[in-house]
Structures are given as structure tokens and as C-alpha cells.
Amino acid sequence: MLDKTAEVLWGNNVYRVNQGYQLNETFFQQTHNQVIEQVRNNRRVLREN
């Protein structure tokens, strides 16, 4: 599940870079936060089922 999450977020961020989004500390922090948030959501879903 985590591998799929990372793959989707990677694809989204590669798209953003290709569209001209600047690579800076904020970009990497946002990416990190997206991964953490998705992991939390996945854990919550697994606990509820």
C-alpha cells in the first residue's frame, strides 16, 4: 500500500515539475507532508476495517 502511495505522489510531483513548478525546500516539504498524510489515512482505513 505504501509503495502505491509513493508511486502516485511521485507521478503527481513529476507532473508538477514538468509544468514548471519550482523545486525548492517548500516543494520537498509539501511532498513529505503528502506522504505522511496519506500514510495516516491508510492506517486509519486499515484500523476501521
TAVEN-V280809 format. One record per backbone hydrogen bond with DSSP energy under -0.5 kcal/mol. NH is the residue of the N-H (numbers start at 1). CO is the residue of the C=O. Records with the same first field share a line. If there is no record, write none. Layout:
NH = CO ; CO
This chain:
5 = 1
6 = 2
7 = 3
8 = 4
9 = 5
10 = 6
11 = 7
12 = 8
13 = 9
14 = 10
15 = 11
16 = 12
17 = 13
18 = 14
19 = 15
20 = 17
21 = 16
24 = 22
28 = 24
29 = 25
30 = 26
31 = 27
32 = 28
33 = 29
34 = 30
35 = 31
36 = 32
37 = 33
38 = 34
39 = 35
40 = 36
41 = 37
42 = 38
43 = 39
44 = 40
45 = 41
46 = 42
47 = 43
48 = 44
49 = 45
